[in-house]
Amino acid sequence: MAMERKNTGEQQIIRVRVPRDSQVLGEVEQMLGNRRMLVRCTDNHTRLCRIPGKIRKRIWIKEGSIVLIEPWDVQSDEKGDILWRYNKGQVGWLKRKGFLKKLDEE
């Protein structure tokens, strides 16, 4: 007889990817189509970001999603690539640790 676990509604957080070097966190403001979107970042820039081909079919992003951005070497204040989308549990962890304070202030 197998024991069943009841769904508690909480997601377990195993590992949260945090920004490194030039990476920043951001919130998707607007979907533009053709895998491009406007993202408001924690460094007070709004960037035109794209989803690179290697992760395009792995992650689904919608408006309001919290994402990890890698700014381009050229036009770093205007454009970037989306590397990761955080789930609800990870977003809560990032807020508790203070990574998303700048997004909440605006």
PEMO-V458185 format. One record per residue. RES is the residue in one small letter. BURIAL is b if it has 16 or more other ideal C-beta (glycine too) atoms within 10 Angstrom, else e. D_FIRST is the distance of its C-alpha to the first C-alpha in whole Angstrom. Layout:
RES:BURIAL:D_FIRST ; RES:BURIAL:D_FIRST
//
This chain:
m:e:0 ; a:e:4 ; m:e:7 ; e:e:9 ; r:e:13 ; k:e:16 ; n:e:19 ; t:e:22 ; g:e:24 ; e:e:26 ; q:e:26 ; q:e:25 ; i:e:29 ; i:e:28 ; r:e:32 ; v:b:35 ; r:e:38 ; v:e:41 ; p:b:45 ; r:e:47 ; d:e:50 ; s:e:52 ; q:b:48 ; v:b:48 ; l:b:46 ; g:b:46 ; e:b:46 ; v:b:46 ; e:e:49 ; q:e:50 ; m:e:48 ; l:e:51 ; g:e:50 ; n:e:50 ; r:e:47 ; r:e:50 ; m:b:49 ; l:b:51 ; v:b:50 ; r:b:51 ; c:b:50 ; t:b:50 ; d:e:54 ; n:e:55 ; h:b:56 ; t:e:55 ; r:b:54 ; l:e:54 ; c:b:50 ; r:b:49 ; i:b:45 ; p:e:46 ; g:e:45 ; k:e:43 ; i:e:40 ; r:e:41 ; k:e:39 ; r:e:36 ; i:e:37 ; w:e:37 ; i:b:40 ; k:e:41 ; e:e:44 ; g:e:43 ; s:b:41 ; i:b:41 ; v:b:42 ; l:b:43 ; i:b:47 ; e:b:49 ; p:b:52 ; w:b:55 ; d:e:57 ; v:e:60 ; q:e:60 ; s:e:57 ; d:e:58 ; e:e:58 ; k:b:55 ; g:b:52 ; d:b:48 ; i:b:45 ; l:b:43 ; w:b:39 ; r:b:38 ; y:b:36 ; n:e:33 ; k:e:33 ; g:e:32 ; q:b:34 ; v:b:37 ; g:b:36 ; w:e:36 ; l:b:39 ; k:e:41 ; r:e:40 ; k:e:41 ; g:e:45 ; f:b:45 ; l:b:45 ; k:e:48 ; k:b:50 ; l:b:49 ; d:e:48 ; e:e:52 ; e:e:53
//
